[in-house]
Amino acid sequence: MKRKWWIVLVAPPLIVLFIFIGGEIVKLLWNWLLPPLFGWRQITFWQGLGILILARILFGGFGRHGTSDRSVLRHGVRERVAERMGERMAERLDRMTPEERERFRQGMGRWCDFDPSASESKPQNEPAK
């Protein structure tokens, strides 16, 4: 297999260019839309880059989610783990007696700050006549 040494030379300038273009696009869009619409101040390139980084941290994005083999593999693992957890929980509930199930429901209700027995025992509010 050939070594692709040229990637070492090409990748860093492309990364810098991508970051510059992203920050510049955010700055231009902000300065074009927000000051006329809402009266907000214009921003600099560095502030635009900061907004871009903040958006990436808060919302994710910019990646090829779901297209690479690695992300598909991770997604498949997550699905299998969740499926197995659901199966184990169903098996555990099947082995419980009705009294154990009720205690479990009450415990989960307290853990979730919801009391299922309270909503079942209280009569519904009748509509005003």
C-alpha positions as a Markdown table, in Angstrom:
| # | Residue | x | y | z |
|---|---|---|---|---|
| 1 | Met | 0.0 | 0.0 | 0.0 |
| 2 | Lys | 1.4 | 3.4 | -1.0 |
| 3 | Arg | 1.9 | 6.0 | 1.7 |
| 4 | Lys | 0.0 | 9.1 | 0.9 |
| 5 | Trp | 2.6 | 11.6 | 2.2 |
| 6 | Trp | 1.1 | 14.4 | 0.2 |
| 7 | Ile | -1.9 | 14.5 | 2.6 |
| 8 | Val | 0.4 | 15.8 | 5.3 |
| 9 | Leu | 1.2 | 18.7 | 3.0 |
| 10 | Val | -2.3 | 19.4 | 1.8 |
| 11 | Ala | -4.5 | 18.7 | 4.9 |
| 12 | Pro | -3.3 | 21.5 | 7.2 |
| 13 | Pro | -3.9 | 24.4 | 4.7 |
| 14 | Leu | -7.3 | 22.9 | 3.8 |
| 15 | Ile | -8.2 | 22.7 | 7.5 |
| 16 | Val | -7.2 | 26.3 | 8.0 |
| 17 | Leu | -9.1 | 27.4 | 4.9 |
| 18 | Phe | -12.2 | 25.5 | 6.0 |
| 19 | Ile | -12.1 | 27.2 | 9.5 |
| 20 | Phe | -11.6 | 30.6 | 7.9 |
| 21 | Ile | -14.5 | 30.2 | 5.5 |
| 22 | Gly | -16.8 | 28.9 | 8.2 |
| 23 | Gly | -16.0 | 31.9 | 10.5 |
| 24 | Glu | -16.3 | 34.3 | 7.6 |
| 25 | Ile | -19.7 | 32.9 | 6.6 |
| 26 | Val | -21.1 | 33.2 | 10.1 |
| 27 | Lys | -19.8 | 36.8 | 10.4 |
| 28 | Leu | -21.3 | 37.8 | 7.0 |
| 29 | Leu | -24.6 | 36.2 | 7.7 |
| 30 | Trp | -24.8 | 37.7 | 11.2 |
| 31 | Asn | -23.9 | 41.1 | 9.9 |
| 32 | Trp | -26.3 | 40.9 | 7.0 |
| 33 | Leu | -29.3 | 39.6 | 8.9 |
| 34 | Leu | -29.3 | 40.5 | 12.6 |
| 35 | Pro | -28.4 | 44.2 | 12.8 |
| 36 | Pro | -31.2 | 45.2 | 10.3 |
| 37 | Leu | -33.7 | 42.8 | 11.8 |
| 38 | Phe | -33.1 | 43.2 | 15.5 |
| 39 | Gly | -30.8 | 46.1 | 15.8 |
| 40 | Trp | -28.0 | 44.0 | 17.2 |
| 41 | Arg | -24.3 | 45.0 | 16.8 |
| 42 | Gln | -22.1 | 43.7 | 14.0 |
| 43 | Ile | -19.5 | 41.1 | 14.9 |
| 44 | Thr | -15.9 | 40.5 | 13.9 |
| 45 | Phe | -14.4 | 37.4 | 12.3 |
| 46 | Trp | -13.2 | 36.1 | 15.6 |
| 47 | Gln | -16.7 | 36.5 | 17.2 |
| 48 | Gly | -18.2 | 34.7 | 14.2 |
| 49 | Leu | -15.6 | 31.8 | 14.6 |
| 50 | Gly | -16.5 | 31.7 | 18.3 |
| 51 | Ile | -20.2 | 31.4 | 17.4 |
| 52 | Leu | -19.4 | 28.6 | 15.0 |
| 53 | Ile | -17.5 | 26.7 | 17.6 |
| 54 | Leu | -20.2 | 27.3 | 20.2 |
| 55 | Ala | -22.8 | 26.0 | 17.8 |
| 56 | Arg | -20.7 | 22.9 | 17.1 |
| 57 | Ile | -20.3 | 22.2 | 20.8 |
| 58 | Leu | -24.0 | 22.8 | 21.6 |
| 59 | Phe | -25.7 | 21.2 | 18.6 |
| 60 | Gly | -23.1 | 19.0 | 16.9 |
| 61 | Gly | -23.0 | 19.1 | 13.2 |
| 62 | Phe | -20.5 | 19.7 | 10.4 |
| 63 | Gly | -19.7 | 16.0 | 10.4 |
| 64 | Arg | -20.8 | 13.2 | 8.1 |
| 65 | His | -23.1 | 11.6 | 10.7 |
| 66 | Gly | -24.3 | 8.2 | 9.7 |
| 67 | Thr | -22.2 | 7.9 | 6.5 |
| 68 | Ser | -18.9 | 6.5 | 7.7 |
| 69 | Asp | -18.5 | 2.8 | 8.5 |
| 70 | Arg | -17.3 | 3.8 | 12.0 |
| 71 | Ser | -20.4 | 5.8 | 12.8 |
| 72 | Val | -22.7 | 3.1 | 11.4 |
| 73 | Leu | -20.9 | 0.5 | 13.5 |
| 74 | Arg | -21.3 | 2.7 | 16.7 |
| 75 | His | -24.9 | 3.3 | 15.9 |
| 76 | Gly | -25.5 | -0.5 | 15.5 |
| 77 | Val | -23.8 | -1.1 | 18.8 |
| 78 | Arg | -26.0 | 1.4 | 20.6 |
| 79 | Glu | -29.1 | -0.1 | 19.1 |
| 80 | Arg | -28.1 | -3.6 | 20.1 |
| 81 | Val | -27.3 | -2.5 | 23.7 |
| 82 | Ala | -30.6 | -0.7 | 24.0 |
| 83 | Glu | -32.5 | -3.7 | 22.6 |
| 84 | Arg | -30.7 | -6.1 | 25.0 |
| 85 | Met | -31.5 | -3.8 | 28.0 |
| 86 | Gly | -35.1 | -3.8 | 27.0 |
| 87 | Glu | -35.1 | -7.6 | 26.7 |
| 88 | Arg | -33.5 | -8.0 | 30.1 |
| 89 | Met | -36.0 | -5.6 | 31.7 |
| 90 | Ala | -38.9 | -7.5 | 30.2 |
| 91 | Glu | -37.4 | -10.8 | 31.5 |
| 92 | Arg | -37.0 | -9.3 | 34.9 |
| 93 | Leu | -40.6 | -8.0 | 35.0 |
| 94 | Asp | -41.9 | -11.4 | 33.8 |
| 95 | Arg | -40.2 | -13.1 | 36.8 |
| 96 | Met | -41.8 | -10.7 | 39.3 |
| 97 | Thr | -44.8 | -11.4 | 41.3 |
| 98 | Pro | -47.7 | -8.9 | 41.1 |
| 99 | Glu | -46.7 | -7.5 | 44.5 |
| 100 | Glu | -43.1 | -7.0 | 43.4 |
| 101 | Arg | -44.3 | -5.3 | 40.2 |
| 102 | Glu | -46.4 | -2.9 | 42.1 |
| 103 | Arg | -43.5 | -2.1 | 44.5 |
| 104 | Phe | -41.3 | -1.6 | 41.4 |
| 105 | Arg | -43.9 | 0.8 | 39.8 |
| 106 | Gln | -44.1 | 2.8 | 43.0 |
| 107 | Gly | -40.3 | 3.0 | 43.4 |
| 108 | Met | -40.0 | 4.1 | 39.8 |
| 109 | Gly | -42.8 | 6.6 | 40.4 |
| 110 | Arg | -40.9 | 8.1 | 43.3 |
| 111 | Trp | -37.7 | 8.1 | 41.3 |
| 112 | Cys | -39.4 | 9.9 | 38.4 |
| 113 | Asp | -41.3 | 12.2 | 40.9 |
| 114 | Phe | -44.6 | 10.7 | 39.8 |
| 115 | Asp | -46.9 | 8.6 | 42.0 |
| 116 | Pro | -48.9 | 6.3 | 39.7 |
| 117 | Ser | -51.2 | 5.1 | 42.6 |
| 118 | Ala | -52.2 | 8.7 | 43.4 |
| 119 | Ser | -53.5 | 9.3 | 39.9 |
| 120 | Glu | -55.4 | 6.0 | 39.9 |
| 121 | Ser | -57.0 | 6.5 | 43.3 |
| 122 | Lys | -58.1 | 10.1 | 42.9 |
| 123 | Pro | -61.3 | 10.7 | 41.0 |
| 124 | Gln | -61.1 | 12.8 | 37.9 |
| 125 | Asn | -62.3 | 16.4 | 38.2 |
| 126 | Glu | -65.8 | 16.6 | 37.0 |
| 127 | Pro | -66.6 | 19.3 | 34.4 |
| 128 | Ala | -68.5 | 22.3 | 35.7 |
| 129 | Lys | -72.2 | 22.3 | 35.0 |
